[in-house]
Every structure is written in structure tokens, then in C-alpha cells.
Amino acid sequence: MEQLIKCLTELEKLKTVERGLNVGGRKESSAEHSWSCLLIADIIMDHINEPLDRLKVFEYLLYHDIVEVYAGDAKFNNPQEMKLKQEKEEKALKKISSFLPNAKRFEKIMSDYEHRKTRESEFAKAVDCIDSCIRNFNDEGASKEDGFTEGLIRNKYLPHVSKFPFMLELFETLMKKLVELEKV
């Protein structure tokens, strides 16, 4: 019971990890981002013309940023943060695995997601990219001055969203709107 309580109370801290974009005048949390990704995946999966295991997609998205409990969020427009990202996340993964009752299952989910070993993990990563575009679209304070340029976003997200024709079409539509609104 003590291990389970430690696990649940530690992972709940994802709610306190701030990301770069705003939600209602405050920074979005990593937990809010994970929830948003789950919602987006559930809605968009019906538009993908191939069979995807919904539960696998949900597992990837539920856990994809859990290491941020200890590693924090690394903003990809910050080269210094990106330089330290992998090392910080590997340490965080080890720490989380040390108290998770289902550590082997968790480690497999994280490995499959990080190395894009399944079609579902590729889709989950594409959803992660789309979520950031939607958050940027809804962030009233977002602008070009934030350092998230169209080129930077395209370079980071196109390799992932282009693996699914519908995701690429959605991404391009969102990017066009972001450019029109001068947010990127």
C-alpha cells in the first residue's frame, strides 16, 4: 500500500509542471497537455484510414510526458533545455520505475513511444504535435516573439504528422491559421 501511495502521489505532481503555452492567463500544465492529447486522439482516430489499437494510443499519450514530473518540460525553441532533455528524462524514467508497481510495463510503453516502435506510437506522437498547434491557436498571448517560428514548428512536427495524411492536412490547416493570426 505504501508503494502504491508513493506512486500515485508522485505522479500526480504532473499537474504542477508548467509548459510554455498559456491556458486562461496561466501556464498550461503537463497533465492538462496529456489530457488534451487523449481527447484529440479519441476524436481524430475515427478519421484515420487504418486500424489503430485505441488502448495502445491512450497508454502512450497517458504516459508520454510523465517523466516531466522530475525532468520538467523542455521547450524546443530553447537549445539549452533541449541539450539537457534526454539526460534529464532518462534519470526521471529510472526514478519513476523505482517506485512504479508495474515498472516493466511502463518501461515498455515509454520505450515503444520514444522509439516509435508501433504505428500507434507514431500516431500518438503526431497527436502530441497537433495538440501544441491547437494550444498555440487558443493561446491569446501567443505571438511570433515567443520564438516558435513557422520554420521551427514545421521542422519539429512535419516528420511526425506527415506519416498520416489526415494529420498532415489538419497540421497544414492549423499552420495556415497560425500564420494568418501572426502567432508563428
Secondary structure, DSSP 8 states (H G I E B T S, - for coil): -HHHHHHHHHHGGGGG-EEEEEETTEEEEHHHHHHHHHHHHHHHGGGSSS---HHHHHHHHHHTTTTHHHH----TT-HHHHHHHHHHHHHHHHHHHHH-TTHHHHHHHHHHHHTT-SHHHHHHHHHHHHHHHHHHHH-TT--GGGS--HHHHHHHHHHHHTTSHHHHHHHHHHHHHHHHTT--
